[in-house]
Amino acid sequence: MPVSVIAVDQGNVPACSMPTRFRHDVTYFATPPGVQDAPAKLPSGEYWIRGADAARILDEGVITIVSPLDSASRTEIEITEEQERWLEWLVKHGVQHVRIA
């Protein structure tokens, strides 16, 4: 069952439909709470994705994953077509704050 990604900060933007697994995938793109311009606390199911980061990932086509056990261990993973479509939606509409419903 697909999920809807709702633009919290752009109420006039239609939701973006994504596969159910995106509930997990979104964490790869989210800015950690309190880092740079991200709010220190967001409600459950809401995420902040910096516009500059979304544009960079879209341009590069990869995300960098850092190991939770060793911050020096990093790997790049190519984004999927669905993730690319979602990033295009973010960038096109200037969305940074989303809710997964």
Helices and strands as residue ranges (DSSP letters): E 3-7, E 16-18, H 22-29, E 46-48, H 51-60, E 62-66, E 74-78, H 81-93, E 97-100
